[in-house]
Amino acid sequence: MKPAPFKYTSPSTITAALDLLAENAYDAKLLAGGQSLIPAMNFRLTQPAMLIDLNRLDKLDYVRVANNNTVQIGAMTRQRTLERNQLIRDMLPLMSETLPFIAHSQIRNRGTIGGSLAHADPAAELPAILVALQGRLRLRNRMRERWVPAEAFFKGIFTTDLAPDEIIVEVEFPSISKGDGWSFLEFSRRKGDYALMGVAALLTVDSQGVCRSARLVYLNSGEVPTVASLATGLLEGEKPSGILFEAVARVAASDVIAPTANIHASVPYLRHLAYSLTKRALEVAHSRALASVET
Ligand SMILES: Cc1cc2nc3c(=O)[nH]c(=O)nc-3n(C[C@H](O)[C@H](O)[C@H](O)COP(=O)(O)OP(=O)(O)OC[C@H]3O[C@@H](n4cnc5c(N)ncnc54)[C@H](O)[C@@H]3O)c2cc1C
């Protein structure tokens, strides 16, 4: 299929893009990497009257450090750029570990962080990572800008807090600290497919090896990334162990996530995947956390 006819615009400044969006908010779509939007247009699932191509906005393509412990990423930064970035490896290793799971390298060469977050696919990795790391997004329209925390941004399947006249310009993440351990694991039927189930685990231990905080966030487990606080509460203030990880995984998989059956997997199977992935992710995150306090 080919897309329905549309007007193509290619502004060279953020101000010009915001003006175009303000004037055509309900008819226009922003074009970033095009890896989700163009297939949807080809299938005529969406038929915008205008495309506002953001690809000339070089100013939205950057990775930088602010206040020593915060990483800021421009919305038009490609997923592949992030995957290869040393700063991301050092300061956001959870994101670094996750990026290769997104589709194939050809798609990551074009796909952007802003596009993936705005698209808000419940099976996508970057929304889960944004929520796991408790990042926030800087949104702008013609008149003002505002910051939205990750958990308030995702509202439902393919639905976010973005107003029709707003653009994501930046995403900000707190850096990893001493005592933090991390892990991302997912299962898909073939390499590059969207995951059937995936989990991001973060664990912080003190010098005595006691868990000070833990976070589990699941993709494809509901309409938005699911935070399993009920399960991770079992870990806080305790010395982690295999038995505790099993208990946490059981609670998260059976009482917290709400996956839906699809042609590839039943709900019990998806819960089983979540249980197994969680146990392994916690073990890996824990050993990294211990190694980090020892150095
Ligand atoms: C075969 C295939 C497999 C894939 N597998 C995976 C996978 O396993 N995991 C995964 O996470 N993704 C996967 N993707 C999607 C891919 O990661 C996309 O890159 C991503 O979903 C969208 O990013 P994009 O930059 O291409 O955005 P686009 O497709 O250009 O835009 C997507 C949406 O976001 C809006 N948008 C874009 N940028 C902004 C902005 N700055 N502010 C506000 N709105 C904006 C657009 O208007 C549009 O509605 C796959 C894609 C394909 C084609």
The ligand as a Gaussian input file, in Angstrom:
#p B3LYP/6-31G(d) Opt

LIG

0 1
 C       10.354000      -4.096000      11.462000
 C       10.377000      -3.196000      12.666000
 C       10.672000      -3.751000      13.897000
 C       10.685000      -2.959000      15.027000
 N       10.979000      -3.538000      16.231000
 C       11.029000      -2.784000      17.337000
 C       11.356000      -3.347000      18.602000
 O       11.652000      -4.533000      18.740000
 N       11.359000      -2.526000      19.679000
 C       11.054000      -1.177000      19.582000
 O       11.066000      -0.476000      20.587000
 N       10.762000      -0.625000      18.401000
 C       10.755000      -1.373000      17.286000
 N       10.454000      -0.786000      16.078000
 C       10.114000       0.659000      16.051000
 C       11.357000       1.526000      16.018000
 O       12.058000       1.455000      17.249000
 C       11.012000       3.001000      15.787000
 O       12.243000       3.626000      15.614000
 C       10.282000       3.777000      16.855000
 O        9.101000       3.193000      17.276000
 C        9.834000       5.132000      16.334000
 O       10.916000       5.977000      16.200000
 P       11.076000       6.862000      14.912000
 O       12.158000       7.845000      15.223000
 O       11.231000       6.025000      13.724000
 O        9.672000       7.682000      14.898000
 P        8.621000       7.923000      13.738000
 O        8.187000       6.641000      13.148000
 O        9.123000       8.977000      12.803000
 O        7.442000       8.561000      14.616000
 C        6.691000       7.772000      15.503000
 C        5.642000       8.662000      16.180000
 O        6.264000       9.593000      17.061000
 C        5.949000      10.940000      16.701000
 N        7.180000      11.691000      16.964000
 C        8.397000      11.441000      16.464000
 N        9.321000      12.264000      16.997000
 C        8.648000      13.065000      17.866000
 C        9.041000      14.134000      18.738000
 N       10.325000      14.532000      18.838000
 N        8.087000      14.725000      19.501000
 C        6.794000      14.322000      19.421000
 N        6.367000      13.328000      18.617000
 C        7.282000      12.711000      17.844000
 C        5.553000      10.870000      15.236000
 O        4.713000      11.932000      14.879000
 C        4.839000       9.526000      15.192000
 O        3.529000       9.660000      15.676000
 C       10.418000      -1.560000      14.930000
 C       10.154000      -0.988000      13.678000
 C       10.123000      -1.803000      12.554000
 C        9.833000      -1.168000      11.216000

